[in-house]
Amino acid sequence: MASGIMHRAMVYLGLTDDYEDYGGYDEGPPVGLQQPRRPMPEPQEAPVSVVRPMARDTGADPSNGVTVTPRPQVVRSITPVQSAKVHVVAPVRFADAQEVGDRFKNSQPVIVNLQNAEPQLSRRMIDFCSGVTYALAGSMDKVADQVFLLTPSNVEVSAEEKRRLEERGLYRS
């Protein structure tokens, strides 16, 4: 058998038994000379333990001087749905997309009128508008032919504003 550090490492890893510490393997007395077994004692009732709370609500614990203060409640305001005036953009070049994005980021609904735009610009603006509304959790609705309403998530277009846009031919009910 190995000795010293190597033996202890093998015992630790479970590769060998530690018989050397016991003076060798002891098989016990021959079978015929074994002591008769004594009956097991009757199990007794387990002692009752007292359960204490892990933490106190408030105040000082005189035994160890620890003071536990309650955690303050977190209050978050709910953003109310607001009604805003709709901004109308009729883009002539793709650089006008910045105006649409800026207004939308400031929680203002935007009507994008692409009726007079070139087909290439129209496709690019629709892609931009759908991306900005998705990124800012808004909505994009087609309200007339080649006219789109971009609405931020916390804004609702009032009935009066819809009527005003309908008079200008930019909104269909």
MOKAHU-V134712 format. One record per residue. N is the residue number from 1. SS is DSSP state (helix for helix, strand for strand, loop for the rest). PSI is psi in whole degrees, 0 to 359 (none if undefined). OMEGA is omega in degrees with one decimal (* if undefined). Layout:
# MOKAHU-V134712
n=<N;N>
ss=<SS;SS>
psi=<PSI;PSI>
omega=<OMEGA;OMEGA>
This chain:
# MOKAHU-V134712
n=<1;2;3;4;5;6;7;8;9;10;11;12;13;14;15;16;17;18;19;20;21;22;23;24;25;26;27;28;29;30;31;32;33;34;35;36;37;38;39;40;41;42;43;44;45;46;47;48;49;50;51;52;53;54;55;56;57;58;59;60;61;62;63;64;65;66;67;68;69;70;71;72;73;74;75;76;77;78;79;80;81;82;83;84;85;86;87;88;89;90;91;92;93;94;95;96;97;98;99;100;101;102;103;104;105;106;107;108;109;110;111;112;113;114;115;116;117;118;119;120;121;122;123;124;125;126;127;128;129;130;131;132;133;134;135;136;137;138;139;140;141;142;143;144;145;146;147;148;149;150;151;152;153;154;155;156;157;158;159;160;161;162;163;164;165;166;167;168;169;170;171;172;173>
ss=<loop;loop;loop;loop;helix;helix;helix;helix;helix;helix;helix;helix;helix;loop;loop;loop;loop;loop;loop;helix;helix;helix;loop;loop;loop;loop;loop;loop;loop;loop;helix;helix;helix;loop;loop;loop;loop;loop;loop;loop;loop;loop;loop;loop;loop;loop;loop;loop;loop;loop;loop;loop;loop;loop;loop;loop;loop;loop;loop;strand;loop;loop;loop;loop;loop;loop;strand;loop;loop;loop;loop;loop;loop;loop;loop;loop;loop;loop;loop;loop;loop;strand;strand;loop;loop;loop;strand;strand;strand;loop;loop;loop;loop;helix;helix;helix;helix;helix;helix;helix;helix;helix;helix;helix;helix;loop;loop;loop;loop;strand;strand;strand;strand;loop;loop;loop;loop;loop;helix;helix;helix;helix;helix;helix;helix;helix;helix;helix;helix;helix;helix;helix;helix;helix;helix;loop;loop;loop;strand;strand;strand;strand;strand;strand;loop;loop;strand;strand;strand;strand;strand;loop;loop;loop;strand;strand;loop;loop;helix;helix;helix;helix;helix;helix;helix;helix;helix;loop;loop;loop;loop;loop;loop>
psi=<154;158;164;221;320;318;317;322;319;322;317;319;353;19;342;162;157;68;335;327;337;7;29;172;126;119;349;179;157;157;320;340;11;148;144;145;140;146;149;142;152;138;139;162;136;145;146;131;151;127;126;148;147;327;152;155;302;174;182;146;112;338;326;1;16;132;128;122;142;150;132;147;143;125;122;133;147;127;119;152;127;156;130;158;137;135;132;130;130;89;143;331;166;338;339;348;331;321;318;311;318;316;317;320;331;22;37;129;147;134;126;113;108;18;327;8;153;153;320;313;320;314;316;321;320;318;315;312;319;326;316;323;325;314;327;17;37;199;153;123;140;118;346;179;117;27;128;141;120;121;122;159;333;18;142;132;124;160;323;318;321;319;318;317;326;323;328;356;18;1;132;134;none>
omega=<178.2;-179.9;174.9;-174.8;-178.7;179.7;179.1;177.7;179.4;177.5;-179.4;-179.7;178.8;-179.4;179.4;175.5;-178.2;-178.0;-176.4;-179.8;-178.1;178.9;179.3;-178.6;-179.3;-179.3;-178.5;-178.1;177.6;-173.7;-177.7;-175.9;-178.1;177.8;175.2;-178.2;175.6;178.6;179.2;177.6;179.3;178.2;179.4;-179.6;-178.6;178.6;-179.9;178.7;-179.3;179.4;178.9;177.3;-178.1;-178.1;177.3;-178.1;180.0;175.0;-177.0;175.2;-175.2;-176.4;-178.3;175.2;-178.8;176.8;179.5;177.9;-179.3;179.7;-177.8;177.7;177.6;179.9;177.9;179.5;176.8;-178.7;-178.4;175.7;-177.6;177.6;-176.7;177.6;-176.8;176.6;-177.7;178.0;173.8;-172.8;176.6;177.4;-175.0;177.9;178.0;178.1;179.4;178.0;178.0;-178.9;-179.7;178.7;-178.4;177.7;179.0;176.3;176.0;177.2;-175.6;170.6;177.6;-178.2;-178.3;-176.3;-178.8;-177.9;176.2;-177.6;179.4;178.6;-179.7;178.4;-178.9;179.4;177.6;177.0;-179.8;-177.2;178.9;177.1;-178.4;178.4;177.0;-176.6;-177.4;174.7;177.5;177.3;179.9;-177.9;174.0;-175.0;175.8;179.5;-179.3;176.9;-175.1;177.1;176.7;-176.8;175.3;-174.6;-176.6;-176.5;175.3;179.2;-176.1;178.9;178.4;179.6;177.2;178.7;179.2;178.8;179.4;177.6;179.0;178.8;-177.1;-177.2;175.0;179.1;*>
